[in-house]
Amino acid sequence: MTWTVLIVDDDEEFRGLARALLDRGAFRVLGEAAGCREALARVAELRPAVVVVDVGLPDGDGFALAERLVADDPPPAVVVVSSRDERTYRDRLQDSPVRGFIPKED
């Protein structure tokens, strides 16, 4: 099974690296977005199974975006990424509908 993915991050270099890594595995990257508004439009258009979302976006918060995305039917799985350590977001992760957290350094 191939999982379809949308990458949401304002850093173009990170999006390219994430795409390269995901495309090598059991994933097919359908597209990219640089912010929340663009991500909402791309999810509606592409209907990915997984959305990888940076916590800090120029036009909003990745956790708030995750809340909006999981309200879709069917909802995508949302995984957040950050250059900060997971401990920084421990409480938010517990109260969030996200499926996982990946530090960008990993």
N, C-alpha and C positions, 0 to 999 in steps of 0.2 A: 504494500500500500504506500502510495506517495502522498505526503501531507503538503497541502498548499499553504503558502506563507505570504504575509505582507510585512515589510520591515518599516517601522516608523521611528525615525531619528533625524535630528536636524544636522547631524554630522555626515556629510556625503561620503567621506572616507570610511567611516564606520559602516555605513549602509553597504558599501562595496565589499568590505571585508566579510561582513555577515552574509551577504549574498553568496560570495565565493564558498564560504564554509557550508552553508545550508545546501547549496546546489550540489555539493559533493556527496551528501548523504541521502536520506530517504525523503527529501523535501524538494518542492518546486516553488521557487520564489515567483509569485505572480506580479509583484510590483513593490514600489517604495513610496513613502510619503515623508515629508519634512516637518509636519506639524499635525495638530489635532484636526483642524478643519479639513485638510487634505486627506487625512487618514479616514475620516468618516465617509467622505465621498468615495475613496478607493475601496473601502470595505463594502459599501453598498453596490459598487460596480463589479468587483471581483469575487466577492463572497469567499474569502480564504478560510481555511480551517483553523489556522493559527495566525495570531498577530503578535509580532515582537515589538514592544513599545518601550522607548526610552522614558525614564521617569521625568526628566526635565526637558520640556519642549518649549519653543519660543512663544507659542500661543496657548499654552495650557499645561496641565499636570497629567502625567501618564496614568496615574491612578484614577483620576476623574475620567479620562478617556476610556480606561478599562471598564468602568461602571457603565458608561454609555454603550460600549460595544457588546457587553454581555446581555444587554436588553434586547438585542436583535434575535430574530427567530429564523434559523437556528443560530445560537451564539457561537462566535469563534472562541477558541481557547486563547487566552491572553497571557503572555510571558513578558515580564518587565526586565529591563536591563538598566544598569547605571554604572557610572565610573566610581560611585561610592560603594562602600561595603554594605552587605545585607543587613548588618546590625543597625545601620542608620534608619532602615525602614521596617524594622521588626514589627512594630505595632500596626503600621499601615498594611503590611503584608498579611497579617492575621485577620484584619477586618476587610480585606479586599477580595474580589472575585477572581484575582489573577491565579493562574495555575502554577506559576513558578517565578523565580528570580535568578538572573544570571549576571554576575559581575562582568563588566566589559573586559576586564583584564583576562578573564578566562576565555 
